[in-house]
């Protein structure tokens, strides 16, 4: 404990660090014990493992859907983005809420198909193994960047908590969190993950509310004074409340900004772990009700995130936050450490609660993403190509895939620790918008959509999105780019999906209308699926 208290960056204080670390480790231990208690006795039943037999109540699933939106990236990066970049960070927070609007429009139709994996949804209009292979590839391209970024954010936060912000400490903390996540995802099932998500929601909302109210109390309960202080302590007071401070913005003004937000909203709404969550609903109406509940909870979360972001700038200062972490991911913990006096028991409690909420956000977010990807790969690819398929063998394959995904994601997170890889999260969302959203819309609403159209849509979206991302300002030419000293960016937009999404829609239509193949139509027996909750076709 004395070693952990000897760091160079002492944002919490040596007197408070010991009880904070002890309480945090106790919370982690209790989380492990609770997960064991939540594990079901039917570990050899894939359907129960994947979607909890589709018996999750709408309210419980709604809280879990809200928990899916409270990820480590949202909890850590959005307040930091607001503290550093003002208006541009604020608009990013609003995207989280608008995502639920897209989910609300699609949830009932997705659940009515009876499918819960990306391969199953791609197979609605397209036959053969090729659609499922495409789904598996897209799932990997989306999942690994998300795991990499989430684990890196967790490593930074835990190293700040223990007071050692060195490179070696961040690596050790990242590996520790990654091993915990791998263990959780390997042992747990959707039911256990759901309960962890449900607990995370009130813990996070209460923690954010308390720290925001304490920050507001320092400015005589006047939001205007707080906002003025945030502007004055920002890195650019004249530009803080105006668009354009975000370092990735290029030319083309409103088109670039609007396109980025639209693509993020569409992509986030159709990520594989959210599709699995919708598929676990009892019926289409239950799925829609769950999304409605999640929207209200996420709305409160977004309001508190925005307030915490401006409070961080006002109390801690943008320059201090940027010095601790160039991407601002330490802003929330620094705010919790700064709203109360050194050595007070309230300060220790508040920092501990924020640290525990951050741990829950990382744990549940990465576990959920990893578990959904493993379900998709196991159910859609491996299990269907095994000659001697058994439920026990499928479950074992699932556990193995979880370990492999966590190992690869953790290795990437450690290997890229010296690079600005936060753009990978944006890349993953753009891939989802380019490859999943067009194919999903066509599959649900256009009967002529077929195998060629699906493959053209998915692979064109993936290729174009990757190409444009490689030659964008997020990879070279800006201070926050992957290679800031190089400049080979020629793509004029921040979002690759601004071009790749329309291209995927167009090529999906062209491929379908030029194909002589009759589309597969699995929709006639949807009524049976909705009434019983069973889907033996997938």
C-alpha positions as CSV (number, residue, x, y, z in Angstrom):
1,X,0.0,0.0,0.0
2,X,2.9,2.4,0.7
3,X,4.3,1.6,-2.8
4,X,0.9,2.5,-4.3
5,X,0.9,5.8,-2.5
6,X,4.2,7.0,-3.9
7,X,3.1,8.1,-7.3
8,X,4.1,11.2,-9.1
9,X,0.5,12.3,-9.8
10,X,-1.3,12.7,-6.5
11,X,-4.8,13.9,-7.4
12,X,-6.5,12.1,-4.5
13,X,-4.0,12.7,-1.7
14,X,-1.8,10.2,0.2
15,X,-4.0,10.4,3.3
16,X,-7.2,9.4,1.3
17,X,-5.6,6.9,-1.1
18,X,-5.2,4.0,1.4
19,X,-8.9,3.7,2.3
20,X,-10.0,4.4,-1.3
21,X,-7.9,1.5,-2.6
22,X,-9.0,-0.8,0.1
23,X,-12.7,0.0,-0.5
24,X,-12.2,-0.3,-4.2
25,X,-10.6,-3.8,-3.9
26,X,-13.4,-4.9,-1.6
27,X,-15.9,-3.8,-4.2
28,X,-14.1,-5.8,-6.9
29,X,-14.1,-8.9,-4.6
30,X,-17.8,-8.5,-3.8
31,X,-18.5,-8.2,-7.6
32,X,-16.7,-11.5,-8.2
33,X,-18.7,-13.3,-5.5
34,X,-21.9,-11.8,-6.7
35,X,-21.2,-13.0,-10.3
36,X,-20.8,-16.6,-9.0
37,X,-24.1,-16.3,-7.2
38,X,-25.8,-15.1,-10.5
39,X,-24.5,-17.9,-12.6
40,X,-27.3,-20.3,-13.6
41,X,-27.3,-24.0,-13.1
42,X,-28.0,-24.6,-16.8
43,X,-24.6,-23.9,-18.2
44,X,-25.0,-26.6,-20.9
45,X,-28.1,-24.9,-22.5
46,X,-26.9,-22.5,-25.1
47,X,-30.3,-20.8,-25.5
48,X,-30.5,-20.0,-21.8
49,X,-26.9,-18.9,-21.8
50,X,-27.3,-16.6,-24.8
51,X,-30.6,-14.9,-24.2
52,X,-31.8,-16.1,-20.8
53,X,-34.6,-18.1,-22.5
54,X,-36.1,-14.7,-23.5
55,X,-37.7,-14.4,-20.1
56,X,-36.2,-11.1,-19.0
57,X,-39.0,-8.7,-17.8
58,X,-39.2,-5.5,-19.8
59,X,-38.3,-3.2,-16.9
60,X,-35.2,-5.3,-16.0
61,X,-34.2,-5.4,-19.7
62,X,-34.8,-1.7,-20.0
63,X,-32.4,-1.0,-17.1
64,X,-29.9,-3.3,-18.7
65,X,-30.2,-1.5,-22.1
66,X,-29.5,1.8,-20.3
67,X,-26.5,0.1,-18.7
68,X,-25.3,-0.8,-22.2
69,X,-25.1,2.9,-23.0
70,X,-23.2,3.7,-19.8
71,X,-19.9,2.4,-21.1
72,X,-16.4,3.3,-19.9
73,X,-16.0,5.5,-23.0
74,X,-19.2,7.4,-22.3
75,X,-18.5,7.8,-18.5
76,X,-14.9,8.8,-18.9
77,X,-14.4,10.3,-22.3
78,X,-17.5,12.5,-22.6
79,X,-17.0,14.6,-19.4
80,X,-13.3,14.9,-20.5
81,X,-14.4,15.9,-24.0
82,X,-16.7,18.6,-22.6
83,X,-14.0,19.9,-20.2
84,X,-11.4,20.1,-22.9
85,X,-13.4,21.0,-26.0
86,X,-16.6,22.6,-24.7
87,X,-19.5,22.7,-27.2
88,X,-18.1,19.9,-29.4
89,X,-17.9,17.6,-26.4
90,X,-21.5,18.6,-25.5
91,X,-22.9,17.6,-28.8
92,X,-21.1,14.2,-28.5
93,X,-23.0,13.6,-25.3
94,X,-26.4,14.3,-27.0
95,X,-25.6,11.5,-29.5
96,X,-25.8,8.9,-26.7
97,X,-29.5,9.9,-26.2
98,X,-30.4,10.1,-29.8
99,X,-29.1,6.6,-30.3
100,X,-32.1,5.3,-28.2
101,X,-34.5,7.0,-30.7
102,X,-33.2,4.9,-33.5
103,X,-33.4,1.8,-31.3
104,X,-37.0,2.6,-30.4
105,X,-37.9,2.6,-34.1
106,X,-36.2,-0.7,-34.9
107,X,-36.5,-2.8,-31.7
108,X,-39.9,-4.3,-32.3
109,X,-39.1,-5.3,-35.8
110,X,-35.8,-6.9,-34.8
111,X,-37.3,-8.9,-32.0
112,X,-40.2,-10.0,-34.2
113,X,-37.7,-11.8,-36.5
114,X,-36.7,-14.1,-33.7
115,X,-33.0,-13.6,-34.4
116,X,-30.5,-12.4,-31.8
117,X,-27.2,-12.5,-33.6
118,X,-25.9,-10.6,-36.6
119,X,-25.6,-13.7,-38.7
120,X,-29.1,-14.6,-38.0
121,X,-30.4,-11.2,-39.1
122,X,-28.2,-11.3,-42.2
123,X,-29.7,-14.7,-43.0
124,X,-33.3,-13.4,-43.1
125,X,-33.1,-12.6,-46.9
126,X,-29.8,-14.4,-47.8
127,X,-29.1,-18.1,-47.8
128,X,-25.9,-20.0,-47.4
129,X,-22.9,-19.6,-45.1
130,X,-21.5,-16.5,-46.8
131,X,-23.8,-14.0,-44.9
132,X,-22.8,-15.6,-41.6
133,X,-19.1,-15.4,-42.4
134,X,-19.6,-11.7,-43.3
135,X,-21.4,-11.2,-40.1
136,X,-18.6,-12.8,-38.1
137,X,-16.0,-10.6,-39.8
138,X,-17.9,-7.4,-39.2
139,X,-18.5,-8.5,-35.5
140,X,-14.7,-8.9,-35.0
141,X,-13.9,-5.6,-36.7
142,X,-16.4,-3.8,-34.4
143,X,-15.6,-5.7,-31.2
144,X,-11.8,-5.6,-31.0
145,X,-11.4,-1.8,-31.3
146,X,-14.1,-1.3,-28.6
147,X,-12.4,-3.7,-26.2
148,X,-9.0,-2.1,-26.9
149,X,-10.2,1.5,-26.2
150,X,-12.3,0.5,-23.1
151,X,-9.4,-1.4,-21.5
152,X,-7.1,1.5,-22.1
153,X,-9.5,3.9,-20.5
154,X,-9.8,1.6,-17.5
155,X,-6.0,1.3,-17.2
156,X,-5.6,5.1,-17.1
157,X,-8.4,5.5,-14.5
158,X,-7.1,2.8,-12.1
159,X,-3.5,4.1,-12.4
160,X,-4.7,7.5,-11.5
161,X,-6.7,6.0,-8.6
162,X,-3.6,4.4,-7.1
163,X,-1.5,7.6,-7.7
164,X,1.0,6.1,-10.2
165,X,0.5,7.5,-13.7
166,X,3.6,6.1,-15.2
167,X,3.6,4.0,-18.4
168,X,4.4,0.8,-16.5
169,X,1.6,1.4,-14.0
170,X,-0.9,1.9,-16.7
171,X,0.1,-1.3,-18.4
172,X,-0.2,-3.3,-15.2
173,X,-3.6,-1.8,-14.4
174,X,-4.8,-2.5,-18.0
175,X,-3.7,-6.1,-17.7
176,X,-5.3,-6.5,-14.3
177,X,-8.6,-5.1,-15.5
178,X,-8.4,-7.1,-18.7
179,X,-8.0,-10.4,-16.8
180,X,-10.9,-9.5,-14.6
181,X,-13.1,-8.8,-17.6
182,X,-12.0,-12.1,-19.3
183,X,-12.9,-14.0,-16.1
184,X,-16.3,-12.3,-15.8
185,X,-17.2,-12.9,-19.5
186,X,-16.0,-16.5,-19.4
187,X,-18.0,-17.5,-16.2
188,X,-21.1,-15.3,-16.8
189,X,-24.1,-15.5,-19.0
190,X,-26.6,-13.0,-20.3
191,X,-28.7,-13.2,-17.1
192,X,-25.7,-12.5,-14.9
193,X,-24.5,-9.6,-17.1
194,X,-28.0,-8.2,-17.0
195,X,-28.1,-7.9,-13.3
196,X,-24.6,-6.3,-13.3
197,X,-25.9,-3.8,-15.8
198,X,-29.0,-3.1,-13.7
199,X,-26.9,-2.4,-10.6
200,X,-24.6,-0.1,-12.5
201,X,-27.3,2.3,-13.6
202,X,-28.4,3.6,-10.1
203,X,-24.8,3.5,-8.8
204,X,-23.6,5.7,-11.7
205,X,-26.6,8.1,-11.7
206,X,-26.3,8.6,-7.9
207,X,-22.6,9.1,-8.1
208,X,-22.9,11.7,-10.9
209,X,-25.7,13.5,-9.2
210,X,-23.8,13.8,-6.0
211,X,-20.6,15.1,-7.6
212,X,-22.5,17.5,-9.8
213,X,-24.5,18.9,-6.9
214,X,-21.3,19.4,-4.8
215,X,-19.7,21.2,-7.7
216,X,-22.7,23.4,-8.2
217,X,-22.6,24.2,-4.4
218,X,-19.2,25.7,-4.9
219,X,-20.7,28.4,-7.2
220,X,-23.6,29.3,-4.9
221,X,-26.0,27.0,-6.8
222,X,-25.9,29.2,-9.8
223,X,-25.3,27.2,-13.1
224,X,-24.4,30.4,-14.8
225,X,-21.5,31.1,-12.5
226,X,-20.3,27.5,-13.0
227,X,-20.4,27.8,-16.8
228,X,-18.6,31.1,-16.7
229,X,-15.8,29.6,-14.6
230,X,-15.6,26.7,-17.0
231,X,-15.1,29.1,-19.9
232,X,-12.5,31.1,-18.0
233,X,-10.5,28.0,-17.1
234,X,-10.7,26.4,-20.5
235,X,-7.8,26.3,-22.9
236,X,-9.5,28.6,-25.3
237,X,-12.1,30.9,-23.6
238,X,-13.2,32.6,-26.8
239,X,-13.9,29.3,-28.6
240,X,-15.1,27.1,-25.8
241,X,-18.8,27.5,-26.4
242,X,-18.5,27.5,-30.2
243,X,-18.1,24.7,-32.7
244,X,-14.7,24.0,-34.0
245,X,-12.5,23.4,-30.9
246,X,-12.6,19.6,-31.5
247,X,-9.1,18.7,-32.9
248,X,-10.4,16.3,-35.6
249,X,-12.7,18.8,-37.3
250,X,-11.6,19.4,-40.9
251,X,-13.2,21.6,-43.6
252,X,-16.7,21.5,-45.1
253,X,-18.2,22.9,-41.9
254,X,-21.8,21.9,-41.1
255,X,-21.8,18.9,-43.5
256,X,-18.8,17.4,-41.7
257,X,-20.2,18.0,-38.2
258,X,-23.8,16.8,-39.0
259,X,-22.5,13.7,-40.9
260,X,-20.3,12.7,-38.0
261,X,-23.2,12.8,-35.5
262,X,-25.6,11.0,-37.8
263,X,-23.2,8.2,-38.5
264,X,-22.4,7.8,-34.7
265,X,-26.1,7.6,-33.9
266,X,-26.9,5.0,-36.6
267,X,-23.8,2.9,-35.8
268,X,-24.2,2.8,-32.1
269,X,-27.9,1.8,-32.3
270,X,-27.0,-1.5,-34.2
271,X,-23.9,-2.8,-32.5
272,X,-24.0,-6.6,-31.9
273,X,-24.4,-6.4,-28.1
274,X,-27.5,-4.2,-28.4
275,X,-29.0,-6.6,-31.0
276,X,-28.4,-9.5,-28.6
277,X,-30.1,-7.4,-25.8
278,X,-33.1,-6.7,-28.0
279,X,-33.3,-10.4,-29.0
280,X,-33.5,-11.4,-25.3
281,X,-36.8,-9.6,-24.9
282,X,-40.0,-11.6,-24.4
283,X,-41.7,-10.1,-27.5
284,X,-41.5,-7.2,-29.9
285,X,-43.7,-5.0,-27.7
286,X,-41.6,-5.9,-24.7
287,X,-38.5,-4.9,-26.6
288,X,-40.0,-1.5,-27.5
289,X,-41.1,-0.9,-23.9
290,X,-37.6,-1.8,-22.6
291,X,-36.0,0.8,-25.0
292,X,-38.5,3.4,-23.8
293,X,-37.4,2.8,-20.2
294,X,-33.8,2.9,-21.2
295,X,-34.4,6.2,-23.0
296,X,-35.6,7.9,-19.8
297,X,-32.6,6.6,-17.8
298,X,-30.1,7.5,-20.5
299,X,-31.6,11.0,-20.7
300,X,-30.8,11.5,-17.0
301,X,-27.4,10.1,-17.5
302,X,-26.6,12.5,-20.4
303,X,-27.8,15.5,-18.4
304,X,-25.5,14.6,-15.5
305,X,-22.6,13.9,-17.8
306,X,-22.9,17.3,-19.4
307,X,-23.0,19.0,-16.0
308,X,-20.0,17.0,-14.8
309,X,-18.0,17.9,-17.9
310,X,-18.5,21.6,-17.4
311,X,-18.0,21.3,-13.6
312,X,-14.6,19.6,-14.3
313,X,-13.5,22.5,-16.4
314,X,-14.7,25.0,-13.8
315,X,-13.2,23.3,-10.7
316,X,-10.1,21.4,-12.0
317,X,-9.4,23.4,-15.1
318,X,-8.9,22.2,-18.7
319,X,-5.1,22.5,-18.6
320,X,-4.8,20.4,-15.4
321,X,-7.0,17.7,-16.9
322,X,-5.1,17.8,-20.2
323,X,-1.8,17.5,-18.3
324,X,-3.0,14.4,-16.5
325,X,-4.4,12.8,-19.6
326,X,-4.4,14.3,-23.1
327,X,-7.9,12.9,-23.9
328,X,-9.5,14.0,-20.7
329,X,-10.5,10.5,-19.5
330,X,-9.4,11.4,-15.9
331,X,-11.7,14.4,-15.7
332,X,-14.4,12.7,-13.6
333,X,-12.1,11.3,-11.1
334,X,-10.2,14.6,-10.8
335,X,-13.6,16.4,-10.3
336,X,-14.6,14.0,-7.5
337,X,-11.2,14.6,-5.9
338,X,-11.6,18.3,-6.1
339,X,-15.1,19.1,-4.9
340,X,-14.4,18.3,-1.2
341,X,-11.5,19.2,1.1
342,X,-8.4,17.0,1.5
343,X,-8.6,14.3,4.1
344,X,-12.4,14.5,4.7
345,X,-14.3,11.2,5.0
346,X,-16.8,12.5,2.4
347,X,-14.0,13.0,-0.1
348,X,-12.8,9.4,0.4
349,X,-16.3,8.1,0.0
350,X,-17.0,10.1,-3.1
351,X,-13.8,9.1,-4.9
352,X,-14.4,5.5,-3.9
353,X,-17.9,5.6,-5.4
354,X,-16.7,7.2,-8.6
355,X,-13.9,4.6,-8.9
356,X,-16.4,1.7,-8.3
357,X,-18.8,3.2,-10.9
358,X,-16.0,3.4,-13.3
359,X,-15.0,-0.2,-12.6
360,X,-18.6,-1.3,-13.1
361,X,-18.8,0.6,-16.4
362,X,-15.6,-1.0,-17.7
363,X,-16.5,-4.5,-16.5
364,X,-20.1,-4.6,-17.8
365,X,-19.3,-2.8,-21.1
366,X,-16.4,-4.9,-22.1
367,X,-18.0,-8.1,-20.8
368,X,-21.2,-7.4,-22.7
369,X,-19.4,-6.6,-26.0
370,X,-17.2,-9.6,-25.7
371,X,-20.0,-12.0,-24.8
372,X,-22.2,-10.8,-27.7
373,X,-19.3,-11.2,-30.1
374,X,-18.6,-14.7,-28.8
375,X,-22.2,-15.7,-29.1
376,X,-22.3,-14.5,-32.7
377,X,-19.1,-16.3,-33.7
378,X,-20.0,-19.5,-31.8
379,X,-23.7,-19.7,-32.8
380,X,-23.3,-18.5,-36.4
381,X,-20.0,-20.0,-37.5
382,X,-18.4,-22.6,-35.3
383,X,-21.6,-24.5,-34.2
384,X,-22.9,-24.6,-37.7
385,X,-19.8,-26.1,-39.2
386,X,-19.3,-28.8,-36.6
387,X,-20.3,-32.2,-37.8
388,X,-21.0,-33.5,-34.3
389,X,-22.8,-30.6,-32.8
390,X,-23.8,-30.7,-29.1
391,X,-25.0,-28.2,-26.6
392,X,-22.1,-28.8,-24.3
393,X,-19.6,-28.5,-27.1
394,X,-21.2,-25.2,-28.2
395,X,-20.9,-23.8,-24.7
396,X,-17.3,-24.8,-24.5
397,X,-16.6,-23.2,-27.8
398,X,-18.2,-20.0,-26.5
399,X,-15.9,-19.9,-23.5
400,X,-12.9,-20.4,-25.7
401,X,-13.9,-17.6,-28.0
402,X,-14.4,-15.3,-25.1
403,X,-10.9,-16.0,-23.8
404,X,-9.4,-15.5,-27.3
405,X,-11.2,-12.2,-27.8
406,X,-10.2,-10.8,-24.4
407,X,-6.6,-11.9,-25.0
408,X,-6.4,-10.2,-28.4
409,X,-8.1,-7.1,-27.2
410,X,-5.9,-6.8,-24.1
411,X,-2.7,-7.4,-26.2
412,X,-3.8,-4.6,-28.6
413,X,-4.5,-2.3,-25.7
414,X,-1.1,-2.8,-24.3
415,X,0.8,-2.7,-27.6
416,X,-0.8,0.6,-28.6
417,X,-0.4,2.4,-25.3
418,X,1.9,5.0,-26.8
419,X,-0.5,5.9,-29.6
420,X,-3.7,7.9,-29.8
421,X,-6.0,5.0,-30.5
422,X,-9.3,6.6,-29.2
423,X,-10.3,7.0,-32.9
424,X,-10.7,3.2,-33.0
425,X,-14.0,3.5,-31.1
426,X,-15.2,6.0,-33.7
427,X,-14.0,3.6,-36.4
428,X,-16.0,0.7,-34.9
429,X,-19.1,2.8,-34.8
430,X,-18.6,3.8,-38.4
431,X,-18.2,0.1,-39.4
432,X,-21.5,-0.7,-37.7
433,X,-23.3,2.1,-39.5
434,X,-21.8,1.1,-42.8
435,X,-22.1,-2.7,-42.7
436,X,-25.0,-3.4,-40.3
437,X,-27.5,-0.5,-40.6
438,X,-28.0,-0.7,-44.4
439,X,-28.2,-4.5,-44.5
440,X,-30.6,-4.5,-41.5
441,X,-32.9,-1.9,-43.0
442,X,-33.1,-3.8,-46.3
443,X,-33.6,-7.2,-44.5
444,X,-36.4,-5.9,-42.4
445,X,-38.3,-3.8,-45.0
446,X,-37.4,-4.9,-48.6
447,X,-38.5,-8.3,-49.8
448,X,-36.3,-8.2,-52.9
449,X,-33.1,-7.9,-50.9
450,X,-31.1,-11.1,-51.5
451,X,-27.7,-12.7,-51.0
452,X,-25.8,-10.7,-53.6
453,X,-27.2,-7.4,-52.3
454,X,-26.3,-8.3,-48.8
455,X,-22.7,-9.2,-49.6
456,X,-22.2,-6.2,-51.8
457,X,-23.6,-3.9,-49.1
458,X,-21.6,-5.4,-46.2
459,X,-18.3,-5.7,-47.9
460,X,-18.4,-2.4,-49.7
461,X,-19.3,-0.7,-46.5
462,X,-16.4,-2.4,-44.7
463,X,-13.8,-1.7,-47.4
464,X,-14.7,1.9,-48.0
465,X,-15.0,2.6,-44.3
466,X,-11.5,1.2,-43.6
467,X,-10.0,3.0,-46.6
468,X,-11.4,6.4,-45.7
469,X,-10.5,6.0,-42.0
470,X,-6.9,5.2,-43.0
471,X,-6.6,8.5,-44.9
472,X,-8.6,10.7,-42.5
473,X,-7.4,13.3,-40.0
474,X,-7.8,10.8,-37.2
475,X,-4.9,8.8,-38.4
476,X,-2.5,11.6,-39.6
477,X,-2.2,15.3,-39.9
478,X,-3.6,16.5,-36.5
479,X,-2.3,16.7,-32.9
480,X,-4.6,13.9,-31.7
481,X,-4.0,11.6,-34.7
482,X,-2.5,8.1,-34.6
483,X,0.6,9.5,-36.3
484,X,0.6,13.3,-35.7
485,X,4.0,13.9,-37.2
486,X,2.8,12.5,-40.6
487,X,0.3,13.9,-42.9
488,X,-1.2,11.7,-45.7
489,X,-4.9,12.5,-45.0
490,X,-6.9,13.3,-48.1
491,X,-10.4,12.2,-47.0
492,X,-12.2,15.5,-46.2
493,X,-14.7,14.2,-43.5
494,X,-14.2,13.0,-40.0
495,X,-16.7,10.2,-40.4
496,X,-15.8,7.5,-43.0
497,X,-19.5,6.5,-42.8
498,X,-20.6,9.8,-44.4
499,X,-19.6,8.2,-47.7
500,X,-19.6,4.5,-47.0
501,X,-23.1,4.3,-45.6
502,X,-24.8,5.8,-48.7
503,X,-22.5,3.6,-50.8
504,X,-23.5,0.5,-48.9
505,X,-27.2,1.3,-49.4
506,X,-26.6,1.9,-53.2
507,X,-24.6,-1.2,-53.8
508,X,-27.0,-3.3,-51.7
509,X,-29.8,-2.1,-54.0
510,X,-27.8,-2.6,-57.2
511,X,-26.7,-6.1,-56.2
512,X,-30.2,-7.2,-55.4
513,X,-31.9,-5.9,-58.5
514,X,-29.2,-7.3,-60.8
515,X,-29.2,-10.8,-59.2
516,X,-31.3,-13.6,-60.7
517,X,-31.4,-15.3,-57.3
518,X,-34.7,-15.4,-55.5
519,X,-34.5,-13.8,-52.1
520,X,-34.9,-16.0,-49.0
521,X,-37.9,-15.0,-47.0
522,X,-38.0,-16.3,-43.4
523,X,-40.8,-13.9,-42.3
524,X,-44.0,-16.0,-42.7
525,X,-43.5,-17.7,-39.3
526,X,-42.7,-14.6,-37.3
527,X,-46.1,-14.6,-35.7
528,X,-45.3,-18.0,-34.1
529,X,-41.9,-16.7,-32.9
530,X,-43.5,-13.6,-31.3
531,X,-46.2,-15.6,-29.5
532,X,-44.0,-18.4,-28.1
533,X,-40.6,-16.7,-27.9
534,X,-39.0,-19.8,-29.5
535,X,-36.9,-19.6,-32.6
536,X,-35.9,-23.0,-33.8
537,X,-34.9,-21.7,-37.3
538,X,-31.7,-20.2,-36.0
